[in-house]
């Protein structure tokens, strides 16, 4: 009955969503929200998740509804991104916890099988059936070794994934957002005077926070991209954007981050995020992006976070 009731709720919400779009016009498409929707649809259909993580799935459903509400209300893109990111993380946590709980059930089953094997061993010994007793002893030892191996693997995985989840939460605290390139932190043009590449005092706090994160995680590299609007000469803009990226890279080096972990690029006016025909658009284009690339296996951080969330269970 609960599942049927939820289905009715989802159907009602979808109808309301369609009616709202018809009345007000569809809001601008949001890639982060699309990613959250796709992840929730995939995870909500997983039988293991439904069995072991019903409560967490409901939390993910509520988070996605919150992101949808902000999208329909045409809220600020940063707010929609944030709510969508939370919905995505909640869905992946539900899947990770379901996997962990399923593993725990398997371990319990193996322990029960181990006890049964021990009972069989004692019975065989009592009957002086040496051959049967030896087989039971071997089976008990095998099951015990398998159980211990599973426990060790589960503990190692939990420790590793907890560390990855902690790292992801630290990136969230830096206001980084998830992209297909990794986690991206955008710093506005207020870090520099117009046409200059010298960092202003107001940038110190952001630089300190980034350096602290990188010193805590020495396996992490960073790509720093400078961007400008299209005002002025294209070559000059590219050179200025590179100098600004290098200024931030140099500031990180000065705080102890090894230069081999830092790459800088001057993108100039080639990658705008808004139109250059307004002052607001030009200001958005004048930025520096701090990119924490995905790990070597090329798995997106949001997928890593889903696995890392095993540690919560």
PAZAPA-4460 file (N, C-alpha, C; in steps of 0.05 Angstrom, whole numbers, plus 32768, in hexadecimal, padded with zeros to 4 digits):
% residues 313
    n_x    n_y    n_z   ca_x   ca_y   ca_z    c_x    c_y    c_z   seq   type   mol
   8010   7FE8   8000   8000   8000   8000   8011   8019   8000     1      X     A
   8027   8019   8010   8038   8031   8010   8044   8036   7FF5     2      X     A
   804C   8021   7FE7   8058   8025   7FCC   8043   8030   7FB9     3      X     A
   802A   8026   7FBC   8015   8030   7FAA   800F   804D   7FB0     4      X     A
   800F   8054   7FCA   800A   8070   7FD1   8020   8082   7FC7     5      X     A
   8039   8079   7FC8   804F   8089   7FBE   804C   808D   7FA0     6      X     A
   8044   8077   7F92   8040   8079   7F75   802C   808E   7F6E     7      X     A
   8016   808E   7F7E   8001   80A3   7F79   800C   80BF   7F7E     8      X     A
   801D   80C1   7F93   8029   80DB   7F99   803A   80E4   7F82     9      X     A
   804B   80D2   7F78   805D   80D9   7F62   804E   80E1   7F4A    10      X     A
   8038   80D1   7F43   8028   80D7   7F2C   801B   80F2   7F2E    11      X     A
   8010   80F8   7F46   8003   8112   7F4B   8018   8128   7F48    12      X     A
   8030   8124   7F52   8044   8139   7F50   804C   813D   7F33    13      X     A
   804D   8127   7F24   8054   812A   7F07   803F   813A   7EF8    14      X     A
   8025   8134   7EFE   800F   8142   7EF1   8010   8160   7EF7    15      X     A
   8015   8166   7F11   8017   8182   7F1A   802E   818F   7F0C    16      X     A
   8045   8180   7F08   805C   818B   7EFB   8056   8192   7EDE    17      X     A
   8048   8180   7ED0   8041   8185   7EB4   802F   819D   7EB1    18      X     A
   801A   819E   7EC3   8007   81B4   7EC2   8015   81CF   7EC7    19      X     A
   8029   81CE   7EDA   8037   81E7   7EE0   8048   81F0   7EC9    20      X     A
   8054   81DD   7EBB   8064   81E5   7EA4   8052   81F0   7E8E    21      X     A
   803A   81E4   7E8B   8028   81EE   7E77   801F   820A   7E7C    22      X     A
   801D   8211   7E96   8013   822C   7E9D   8028   8241   7E9D    23      X     A
   8040   823A   7EA5   8054   824F   7EA9   806A   824E   7E95    24      X     A
   806C   8239   7E85   8083   8237   7E73   8099   8227   7E81    25      X     A
   80A5   8216   7E71   80BA   8204   7E7D   80D2   8214   7E86    26      X     A
   80DC   8210   7E9F   80F4   821E   7EA8   810C   8214   7E98    27      X     A
   8122   8223   7E9A   813A   821D   7E8C   8144   8202   7E95    28      X     A
   814C   81F1   7E82   8156   81D6   7E89   816E   81D8   7E9B    29      X     A
   816F   81C6   7EB0   8186   81C6   7EC3   8193   81AB   7EC2    30      X     A
   81AD   81AA   7EBA   81BB   8191   7EB6   81BE   8181   7ED0    31      X     A
   81C3   8190   7EE7   81C6   8182   7F00   81AC   8175   7F09    32      X     A
   8196   8183   7F04   817C   8177   7F0B   8176   815F   7EFA    33      X     A
   817D   8161   7EE0   8179   814A   7ECE   8188   8131   7ED8    34      X     A
   81A1   8136   7EE2   81B1   8121   7EEC   81A5   8115   7F05    35      X     A
   819A   8126   7F17   818D   811C   7F2F   8174   810C   7F28    36      X     A
   8164   8115   7F15   814C   8106   7F0D   8154   80EA   7F02    37      X     A
   8168   80E9   7EF1   8170   80D0   7EE5   817A   80BC   7EFA    38      X     A
   818A   80C7   7F0D   8195   80B6   7F22   817E   80AB   7F33    39      X     A
   816B   80BC   7F3B   8155   80B3   7F4C   8144   809E   7F3D    40      X     A
   813F   80A3   7F24   812E   8090   7F14   813C   8074   7F14    41      X     A
   8156   8074   7F0F   8165   805B   7F0E   8165   804D   7F2A    42      X     A
   816A   805C   7F3F   816D   8050   7F59   8152   8048   7F64    43      X     A
   813D   8057   7F5F   8123   8051   7F6A   8117   8037   7F5E    44      X     A
   8122   802F   7F47   8119   8016   7F3C   8129   7FFE   7F44    45      X     A
   813D   8002   7F55   814F   7FEC   7F5E   8141   7FDD   7F75    46      X     A
   813D   7FC3   7F71   812F   7FB3   7F85   813F   7FB2   7F9F    47      X     A
   8159   7FB2   7F9D   816A   7FB1   7FB6   8166   7FCA   7FC6    48      X     A
   8165   7FE1   7FB8   8161   7FFB   7FC6   8145   7FFB   7FD3    49      X     A
   8131   7FF2   7FC5   8116   7FF2   7FD0   8115   7FE1   7FEA    50      X     A
   8123   7FCB   7FE9   8122   7FB8   8000   8131   7FC3   8019    51      X     A
   8149   7FCE   8014   815B   7FD5   802A   815D   7FF3   8031    52      X     A
   8154   8004   801F   8158   8021   8024   813F   8031   801E    53      X     A
   8128   8027   8027   810F   8035   8022   810E   8051   802D    54      X     A
   8117   8055   8046   8117   806F   8052   8129   8083   8043    55      X     A
   8142   8079   803C   8154   808A   802E   814A   8092   8012    56      X     A
   813B   807F   8006   812F   8085   7FEC   811A   809A   7FEE    57      X     A
   810B   809A   8004   80F7   80AF   8008   8104   80CA   800C    58      X     A
   811C   80CA   801A   812A   80E3   801E   8134   80EE   8003    59      X     A
   813E   80DC   7FF2   8147   80E4   7FD7   812F   80EF   7FC7    60      X     A
   8118   80E2   7FCA   8100   80EB   7FBB   80F9   8107   7FC4    61      X     A
   80FA   810C   7FDE   80F3   8127   7FE8   8107   813C   7FDE    62      X     A
   8121   8134   7FDE   8136   8147   7FD5   8132   814E   7FB7    63      X     A
   812B   813A   7FA7   8126   813F   7F8B   810E   8151   7F87    64      X     A
   80F9   814C   7F98   80E1   815D   7F96   80E8   817A   7F9C    65      X     A
   80FA   817E   7FB0   8102   8199   7FB7   8111   81A6   7FA0    66      X     A
   8122   8197   7F92   8131   81A2   7F7B   811D   81A8   7F64    67      X     A
   810A   8196   7F60   80F6   819B   7F4B   80E6   81B5   7F51    68      X     A
   80DF   81B8   7F6B   80D0   81D0   7F73   80DF   81EA   7F6D    69      X     A
   80F9   81E9   7F73   810A   8200   7F6E   810C   8206   7F50    70      X     A
   810E   81F0   7F41   8110   81F3   7F24   80F6   81FF   7F18    71      X     A
   80DF   81F4   7F22   80C6   81FF   7F17   80C1   821C   7F1F    72      X     A
   80CC   8223   7F37   80C9   823E   7F40   80DE   8251   7F33    73      X     A
   80EE   8245   7F21   8103   8255   7F13   8115   8262   7F27    74      X     A
   811E   8253   7F3B   8130   825D   7F4F   814C   8262   7F42    75      X     A
   815D   826E   7F52   8178   8273   7F49   8186   8258   7F41    76      X     A
   8196   8258   7F2C   81A3   823F   7F23   81B4   8232   7F38    77      X     A
   81C1   8243   7F48   81D2   8238   7F5D   81C1   8228   7F72    78      X     A
   81AA   8233   7F79   8198   8226   7F8B   818D   820B   7F80    79      X     A
   8186   820C   7F66   817C   81F3   7F59   8193   81DF   7F58    80      X     A
   81AB   81E7   7F51   81C2   81D5   7F50   81C6   81C8   7F6C    81      X     A
   81C5   81D9   7F80   81CA   81CF   7F9B   81B5   81BA   7FA3    82      X     A
   819B   81C0   7F9F   8186   81AD   7FA6   8188   8194   7F96    83      X     A
   818F   8197   7F7C   8191   8180   7F6B   81A9   816E   7F74    84      X     A
   81BF   817B   7F7C   81D6   816C   7F85   81CF   815C   7F9E    85      X     A
   81C0   8168   7FB1   81B8   815A   7FC9   81A6   8142   7FC2    86      X     A
   8194   8146   7FAF   8182   8130   7FA7   8192   811A   7F9A    87      X     A
   81A6   8120   7F8A   81B7   810C   7F7E   81C6   80FD   7F93    88      X     A
   81D2   810B   7FA6   81E2   80FE   7FBB   81D0   80EC   7FCC    89      X     A
   81B8   80F5   7FD3   81A5   80E5   7FE3   819D   80CC   7FD5    90      X     A
   8199   80CD   7FBB   8192   80B5   7FAC   81A9   80A1   7FAB    91      X     A
   81C1   80AB   7FA7   81D8   8099   7FA6   81DE   808D   7FC1    92      X     A
   81D9   809D   7FD6   81DD   8092   7FF1   81C9   807C   7FF7    93      X     A
   81B0   807F   7FED   819D   8069   7FF1   81A6   804F   7FE4    94      X     A
   81B2   8052   7FCC   81BC   803A   7FBE   81D4   802E   7FCD    95      X     A
   81E6   803F   7FD6   81FE   8035   7FE3   81F7   8027   7FFD    96      X     A
   81E4   8032   800D   81DC   8026   8026   81CE   800B   8021    97      X     A
   81BE   800A   800B   81B1   7FF0   8005   81C5   7FDB   7FFF    98      X     A
   81DB   7FE2   7FF1   81F0   7FCF   7FEA   81FE   7FC6   8004    99      X     A
   8204   7FD9   8016   8211   7FD1   802F   8200   7FBF   8040   100      X     A
   81E6   7FC5   8042   81D4   7FB5   8052   81D0   7F99   8046   101      X     A
   81D1   7F98   802C   81CF   7F7E   801E   81E7   7F6D   8025   102      X     A
   81FF   7F7A   8024   8218   7F6C   802B   8217   7F62   8048   103      X     A
   820D   7F72   805A   820B   7F6A   8076   81F9   7F51   8079   104      X     A
   81E3   7F50   806A   81D1   7F39   806B   81E0   7F20   8061   105      X     A
   81F0   7F24   804C   81FF   7F0D   8041   8213   7F03   8056   106      X     A
   8220   7F15   8064   8233   7F0D   8078   8225   7EFD   808F   107      X     A
   820E   7F07   8097   81FF   7EF9   80AC   81F7   7EDD   80A3   108      X     A
   81F0   7EDA   808A   81E9   7EC0   807F   8200   7EAD   807F   109      X     A
   8218   7EB8   8078   8230   7EA8   8078   8237   7E9F   8094   110      X     A
   8233   7EB1   80A7   8239   7EA9   80C3   8226   7E92   80CC   111      X     A
   820D   7E94   80C4   81FA   7E7E   80CB   8203   7E64   80BE   112      X     A
   820C   7E66   80A5   8215   7E4E   8097   822E   7E42   80A5   113      X     A
   823F   7E55   80AF   8257   7E4C   80BE   824F   7E3D   80D7   114      X     A
   823C   7E47   80E6   8233   7E39   80FE   8227   7E1E   80F8   115      X     A
   8218   7E1C   80E2   820D   7E02   80DA   8223   7DEE   80D3   116      X     A
   8238   7DF8   80C6   824F   7DE7   80BF   825D   7DDC   80D8   117      X     A
   825F   7DEE   80EC   826C   7DE5   8105   825C   7DD0   8113   118      X     A
   8241   7DD4   8113   8230   7DBF   811F   8233   7DA5   8111   119      X     A
   8234   7DA6   80F6   8238   7D8D   80E7   8253   7D80   80EE   120      X     A
   8267   7D90   80F2   8281   7D85   80FA   8280   7D76   8114   121      X     A
   8273   7D82   8128   8272   7D75   8142   8262   7D5B   8141   122      X     A
   824C   7D5B   8131   823D   7D43   812D   824D   7D2D   8120   123      X     A
   825D   7D35   810C   826D   7D21   80FE   8283   7D16   8110   124      X     A
   828E   7D27   8121   82A3   7D1D   8134   8297   7D0A   8148   125      X     A
   827F   7D10   8152   8272   7CFF   8165   826D   7CE3   815A   126      X     A
   8267   7CE2   8140   8261   7CC9   8133   827B   7CBC   8128   127      X     A
   8292   7CC9   812E   82AC   7CBE   8126   82AE   7CBB   8108   128      X     A
   829F   7CCB   80F9   82A0   7CCB   80DC   82B6   7CDF   80D4   129      X     A
   82CF   7CD5   80D5   82E6   7CE7   80D0   82E5   7CF5   80B5   130      X     A
   82DC   7CE7   80A2   82DB   7CF4   8087   82C7   7D0B   8086   131      X     A
   82AF   7D05   8090   829B   7D19   8090   82A3   7D31   80A2   132      X     A
   82B0   7D2A   80B9   82B9   7D40   80CB   82CE   7D52   80BE   133      X     A
   82E0   7D45   80AF   82F4   7D55   80A1   82E8   7D68   808C   134      X     A
   82D4   7D5D   807E   82C7   7D6E   806A   82B8   7D86   8077   135      X     A
   82AB   7D7F   808E   829D   7D95   809C   82B0   7DAA   80A6   136      X     A
   82C7   7DA0   80B0   82DC   7DB2   80BB   82E6   7DC5   80A4   137      X     A
   82EB   7DB9   808E   82F5   7DC9   8077   82E0   7DDE   806E   138      X     A
   82C6   7DD5   806E   82B1   7DE7   8066   82AE   7DFE   807A   139      X     A
   82B0   7DF7   8094   82AE   7E0C   80A8   82C5   7E20   80A6   140      X     A
   82DD   7E16   80A0   82F4   7E27   809D   82F1   7E39   8084   141      X     A
   82E6   7E2D   806F   82E2   7E3C   8056   82CE   7E53   805B   142      X     A
   82B8   7E4C   8068   82A4   7E60   806D   82AE   7E76   8080   143      X     A
   82BE   7E6E   8093   82C9   7E82   80A6   82DC   7E94   8097   144      X     A
   82ED   7E89   8086   82FF   7E99   8076   82F0   7EAC   8064   145      X     A
   82DB   7EA2   8057   82CB   7EB2   8045   82BE   7EC9   8054   146      X     A
   82B3   7EC2   806B   82A6   7ED7   807C   82B9   7EED   8084   147      X     A
   82D1   7EE4   808D   82E5   7EF8   8096   82EE   7F09   807E   148      X     A
   82F1   7EFD   8067   82F9   7F0C   804F   82E4   7F21   8048   149      X     A
   82CA   7F19   8049   82B5   7F2C   8043   82B4   7F42   8057   150      X     A
   82B8   7F3C   8070   82B8   7F51   8085   82CF   7F64   8081   151      X     A
   82E7   7F59   807A   82FE   7F6A   8075   82FA   7F7C   805D   152      X     A
   82EF   7F71   8048   82EA   7F81   8030   82D5   7F96   8035   153      X     A
   82C0   7F8F   8044   82AB   7FA3   804B   82B6   7FBA   805B   154      X     A
   82C8   7FB2   806F   82D4   7FC7   8080   82E6   7FDA   8070   155      X     A
   82F6   7FCE   805E   8308   7FDE   804D   82F8   7FF0   803B   156      X     A
   82E3   7FE5   802F   82D2   7FF6   801D   82C5   800C   802D   157      X     A
   82BB   8006   8044   82AD   801A   8054   82C0   8031   805B   158      X     A
   82D9   802A   8063   82ED   803E   806A   82F3   8050   8052   159      X     A
   82F7   8043   803B   82FF   8052   8023   82E8   8064   801A   160      X     A
   82D0   805A   801A   82B9   8069   8011   82B2   8080   8024   161      X     A
   82B6   807B   803E   82B1   8091   8051   82C4   80A8   804C   162      X     A
   82DD   80A1   8046   82F1   80B6   8040   82E9   80C5   8027   163      X     A
   82DF   80B7   8012   82D6   80C4   7FFA   82BE   80D6   7FFF   164      X     A
   82AC   80CC   8010   8294   80DC   8016   829C   80F5   8025   165      X     A
   82AF   80F2   8038   82B8   810A   8047   82C5   811E   8034   166      X     A
   82D4   8114   8021   82E1   8126   800D   82CC   8134   7FFC   167      X     A
   82B7   8126   7FF4   82A2   8132   7FE4   8293   8148   7FF4   168      X     A
   828E   8143   800E   8281   8156   801F   8292   816F   8022   169      X     A
   82AC   816C   8023   82BE   8183   8025   82BC   8194   800C   170      X     A
   82BB   8186   7FF5   82B8   8195   7FDC   829D   81A4   7FDA   171      X     A
   8288   8197   7FE5   826E   81A5   7FE6   8270   81BE   7FF8   172      X     A
   827F   81BC   800E   8282   81D3   8020   8291   81EA   8012   173      X     A
   82A2   81E3   7FFF   82B0   81F8   7FEF   829D   8204   7FDA   174      X     A
   8284   81FB   7FD9   8270   8204   7FC5   8277   81FA   7FA9   175      X     A
   8286   81E3   7FA7   828B   81D7   7F8D   8271   81C9   7F84   176      X     A
   826D   81C8   7F69   8256   81BA   7F5E   8260   81A3   7F4D   177      X     A
   824E   8190   7F4A   8255   8178   7F3A   8251   817C   7F1D   178      X     A
   8265   8174   7F0C   8263   8175   7EEF   826F   815C   7EE4   179      X     A
   826D   8158   7ECA   8278   8140   7EBE   8297   8142   7EBD   180      X     A
   82A2   8159   7EC3   82BF   815C   7EC5   82CA   8157   7EE1   181      X     A
   82B8   8156   7EF5   82BF   8154   7F10   82B1   8169   7F21   182      X     A
   82BC   8170   7F38   82B0   8185   7F49   82BC   81A0   7F41   183      X     A
   82AB   81B3   7F3D   82B4   81CE   7F33   82AC   81E4   7F46   184      X     A
   82C0   81F4   7F4E   82BC   820B   7F60   82C1   8224   7F4F   185      X     A
   82AD   8235   7F4D   82AF   824D   7F3D   82B5   8265   7F4F   186      X     A
   82CA   8274   7F48   82D2   828C   7F56   82CC   82A4   7F44   187      X     A
   82BD   82B7   7F4D   82B5   82CE   7F3C   82CC   82E2   7F38   188      X     A
   82C7   82F7   7F28   82DC   830A   7F21   82E3   831D   7F37   189      X     A
   82D5   831B   7F4E   82DB   832D   7F65   82F6   8326   7F71   190      X     A
   8303   8310   7F68   831D   8309   7F73   8333   831B   7F68   191      X     A
   832D   8329   7F51   8342   8339   7F44   8336   8355   7F3D   192      X     A
   8348   8368   7F3B   8340   8382   7F30   833C   837F   7F12   193      X     A
   832D   8391   7F06   8328   8391   7EE9   8342   8391   7EDA   194      X     A
   8345   837D   7EC8   835D   837C   7EB7   8376   8373   7EC5   195      X     A
   8374   836B   7EDF   838C   8364   7EEE   838C   8346   7EF5   196      X     A
   83A3   833C   7EFD   83A5   8320   7F04   83B0   831C   7F21   197      X     A
   83B1   8332   7F30   83BA   8331   7F4B   83A2   832B   7F5E   198      X     A
   83A5   8317   7F6E   838F   830F   7F80   8389   8325   7F94   199      X     A
   836F   832B   7F98   8367   833F   7FAC   8365   8331   7FC8   200      X     A
   8367   8340   7FDD   8366   8334   7FF8   834D   8324   7FFD   201      X     A
   8337   832A   7FF0   831E   831C   7FF4   831F   82FF   7FEA   202      X     A
   8334   82F9   7FDA   8337   82DE   7FCF   8345   82CB   7FE2   203      X     A
   8351   82D5   7FF7   8362   82C5   8008   8352   82AE   8015   204      X     A
   833A   82B4   801E   832B   829F   802C   8325   8287   801A   205      X     A
   831D   828D   8000   8318   8277   7FED   8331   8267   7FE8   206      X     A
   8347   8275   7FE4   8360   8267   7FDE   8369   8256   7FF5   207      X     A
   8366   8260   800D   836D   8251   8025   835D   8237   8027   208      X     A
   8343   8239   8022   8332   8222   8024   8339   820D   800F   209      X     A
   833F   8215   7FF7   8347   8203   7FE2   8361   81F5   7FE9   210      X     A
   8374   8205   7FF2   838E   81FA   7FFA   838C   81E6   8010   211      X     A
   837B   81EC   8024   8377   81DA   803B   836C   81BF   8031   212      X     A
   8359   81C0   801E   834E   81A7   8013   8363   8197   8005   213      X     A
   8373   81A4   7FF4   8387   8196   7FE5   839D   818B   7FF6   214      X     A
   83A5   8199   800B   83B9   818E   801D   83AF   8176   802C   215      X     A
   8395   8176   8032   8389   815F   8041   8386   8147   802E   216      X     A
   8384   814C   8014   8380   8136   8001   8396   8138   7FEC   217      X     A
   83AE   812D   7FF2   83C5   8130   7FE0   83C3   8122   7FC6   218      X     A
   83AF   8110   7FC3   83AB   8102   7FAA   839A   8112   7F96   219      X     A
   8390   8129   7F9F   837E   813A   7F8E   838F   814D   7F7E   220      X     A
   8388   8150   7F64   8394   8164   7F53   837E   8179   7F4D   221      X     A
   8386   818F   7F41   8373   81A5   7F3C   837A   81B2   7F21   222      X     A
   8365   81B9   7F12   8368   81C8   7EF9   835C   81E3   7EFD   223      X     A
   836B   81F8   7EF8   8362   8214   7EFC   835F   8221   7EE1   224      X     A
   8346   8229   7EDB   8340   8235   7EC1   8338   8252   7EC5   225      X     A
   8346   8264   7EB7   833E   8280   7EB7   832C   8286   7E9F   226      X     A
   8318   8297   7EA4   8304   829E   7E8F   8300   82BD   7E8F   227      X     A
   82FA   82C8   7E78   82F4   82E5   7E76   82DA   82E8   7E65   228      X     A
   82D1   8301   7E64   82BB   8308   7E51   82C8   830E   7E36   229      X     A
   82B9   8317   7E23   82C4   831C   7E08   82CC   833A   7E04   230      X     A
   82CD   8349   7E1A   82D5   8365   7E18   82F3   8366   7E13   231      X     A
   82FC   8375   7DFF   8318   8378   7DFA   8322   8363   7DE6   232      X     A
   833D   8363   7DE3   834B   8352   7DD0   834A   8335   7DD9   233      X     A
   8346   8322   7DC6   8343   8306   7DCE   835D   82FB   7DD9   234      X     A
   8374   8301   7DCD   838E   82F7   7DD7   8394   8303   7DF3   235      X     A
   838D   831C   7DF6   8392   8329   7E11   8380   831C   7E26   236      X     A
   8368   8316   7E1E   8356   8308   7E31   8360   82ED   7E39   237      X     A
   836A   82DE   7E26   8375   82C4   7E2C   838D   82C6   7E3E   238      X     A
   839E   82D9   7E39   83B6   82DC   7E4A   83AE   82E4   7E66   239      X     A
   839B   82F7   7E69   8391   82FF   7E83   8385   82E8   7E92   240      X     A
   8375   82D7   7E84   8368   82C1   7E92   837D   82AD   7E9C   241      X     A
   8392   82A9   7E8C   83A8   8297   7E94   83B6   82A2   7EAD   242      X     A
   83BC   82BC   7EAC   83CA   82C8   7EC3   83BA   82C5   7EDD   243      X     A
   839F   82C8   7EDA   838E   82C6   7EF2   838E   82A9   7EFC   244      X     A
   838D   8296   7EEA   838E   827A   7EF2   83A8   8274   7F00   245      X     A
   83BE   827F   7EF4   83D9   827A   7F00   83DC   8288   7F1B   246      X     A
   83CE   829F   7F1F   83CF   82AD   7F38   83C3   829B   7F4E   247      X     A
   83AD   828E   7F48   83A1   827D   7F5C   83B2   8264   7F60   248      X     A
   83BD   8259   7F4A   83CF   8242   7F4D   83E7   8249   7F5E   249      X     A
   83F2   8260   7F5A   8409   8269   7F6A   8402   826C   7F87   250      X     A
   83EA   8276   7F8C   83E1   8279   7FA8   83DF   825E   7FB6   251      X     A
   83D5   824A   7FA7   83D3   822F   7FB3   83EF   8224   7FB8   252      X     A
   8402   8228   7FA5   841D   821F   7FAA   8429   822C   7FC3   253      X     A
   8424   8246   7FC6   842E   8254   7FDD   8424   8249   7FF7   254      X     A
   840D   823B   7FF6   8402   822F   800E   8409   8212   8011   255      X     A
   841C   8208   8001   8426   81ED   8005   841D   81D8   7FF1   256      X     A
   840C   81E0   7FDD   8402   81CC   7FCA   8417   81C9   7FB4   257      X     A
   841F   81B0   7FAF   8434   81AA   7F9B   842B   81B3   7F80   258      X     A
   843E   81C0   7F71   8437   81CB   7F57   842F   81B6   7F43   259      X     A
   8438   819D   7F47   8432   8187   7F34   8414   817F   7F36   260      X     A
   8406   8188   7F4A   83EA   8182   7F4E   83D8   8198   7F42   261      X     A
   83E4   81AD   7F37   83D5   81C4   7F2E   83D9   81C8   7F10   262      X     A
   83C4   81CA   7F01   83C5   81D1   7EE5   83B5   81EA   7EE0   263      X     A
   83BF   81FD   7ED0   83B1   8216   7ECB   83AD   821A   7EAD   264      X     A
   8396   8225   7EA6   838F   822A   7E8B   8382   8246   7E88   265      X     A
   8389   8254   7E72   837B   826D   7E6C   8367   8269   7E56   266      X     A
   834E   8269   7E5C   8339   8264   7E49   8330   827D   7E3A   267      X     A
   8337   8294   7E45   832F   82AD   7E39   8311   82AF   7E37   268      X     A
   8307   82B7   7E20   82EA   82BB   7E1C   82DC   82A3   7E0F   269      X     A
   82EB   828C   7E0D   82E1   8275   7DFE   82CB   8265   7E0A   270      X     A
   82C7   8267   7E25   82B3   8256   7E32   82A1   8266   7E44   271      X     A
   8290   8278   7E38   827E   8288   7E48   8268   8278   7E55   272      X     A
   825F   8281   7E6C   8248   8273   7E79   822F   8285   7E76   273      X     A
   8232   829C   7E6B   821B   82AF   7E67   8221   82C0   7E4F   274      X     A
   820D   82D0   7E46   8211   82E1   7E30   8223   82F9   7E38   275      X     A
   8232   8303   7E24   8244   831A   7E2A   8237   8334   7E22   276      X     A
   821C   8334   7E1D   820F   834C   7E15   8203   835C   7E2C   277      X     A
   8207   8352   7E45   81FE   8361   7E5C   8215   8361   7E71   278      X     A
   8213   8375   7E83   8228   8377   7E98   8227   835E   7EAA   279      X     A
   8210   8355   7EB0   820E   833D   7EC2   821A   8325   7EB4   280      X     A
   8214   8321   7E9A   821F   830B   7E8C   823E   830C   7E8A   281      X     A
   8248   8324   7E85   8265   8327   7E84   8272   8321   7E9E   282      X     A
   8265   8329   7EB4   8270   8324   7ECF   8271   8306   7ED4   283      X     A
   825C   82F7   7ECC   825C   82DA   7ED0   8272   82CD   7EC0   284      X     A
   8278   82D8   7EA9   828D   82CC   7E98   82A9   82D1   7EA2   285      X     A
   82AC   82E7   7EB1   82C6   82ED   7EBD   82C9   82DC   7ED7   286      X     A
   82D6   82C6   7ED5   82D6   82B3   7EEC   82EF   82A2   7EEA   287      X     A
   82F5   8294   7F00   8309   827F   7F01   82FC   8266   7F0C   288      X     A
   82FF   8250   7EFD   82F3   8237   7F05   8309   8224   7F10   289      X     A
   8304   821A   7F29   8316   8207   7F36   8309   81EB   7F32   290      X     A
   8316   81DA   7F23   830B   81C0   7F1B   831A   81AA   7F29   291      X     A
   830B   819A   7F39   8317   8182   7F45   830E   816A   7F34   292      X     A
   8320   8161   7F22   8318   814C   7F0F   830F   8133   7F1C   293      X     A
   8300   8123   7F0D   82F8   8108   7F17   8311   80F7   7F1A   294      X     A
   830F   80E2   7F2B   8326   80D0   7F2F   832E   80C3   7F15   295      X     A
   8344   80B5   7F16   8350   80A8   7EFF   833E   8095   7EF0   296      X     A
   832B   8089   7EFF   8318   8076   7EF2   8302   8085   7EE3   297      X     A
   8303   80A0   7EE3   82F0   80B1   7ED5   82D4   80AF   7EDF   298      X     A
   82D0   80A4   7EF7   82B5   80A3   7F02   82AE   80BE   7F0D   299      X     A
   8296   80C9   7F07   828E   80E2   7F11   828C   80E2   7F30   300      X     A
   8291   80F9   7F3C   8292   80F9   7F59   8276   80F3   7F65   301      X     A
   8261   80F9   7F57   8247   80F2   7F63   8243   80D4   7F65   302      X     A
   8250   80C5   7F51   824F   80A8   7F53   8260   809E   7F6A   303      X     A
   8278   80AA   7F6D   8289   80A3   7F83   827B   80A8   7F9D   304      X     A
   826C   80BE   7F9F   825E   80C4   7FB8   8249   80AF   7FBE   305      X     A
   823D   80A3   7FAA   8229   808F   7FAF   8235   8077   7FBC   306      X     A
   824D   806F   7FB3   825A   8058   7FBF   8266   805E   7FDA   307      X     A
   8271   8077   7FDD   827C   807F   7FF6   8268   8080   800C   308      X     A
   824F   8084   8006   823A   8086   801A   8235   806B   8028   309      X     A
   8241   8055   801F   823F   803C   802D   8246   803F   804A   310      X     A
   8259   8051   804F   8263   8053   806B   824E   805D   807E   311      X     A
   8238   806A   8073   8223   8074   8085   8213   805D   8090   312      X     A
   8213   8046   8083   8203   802F   808B   8213   801D   809D   313      X     A
***
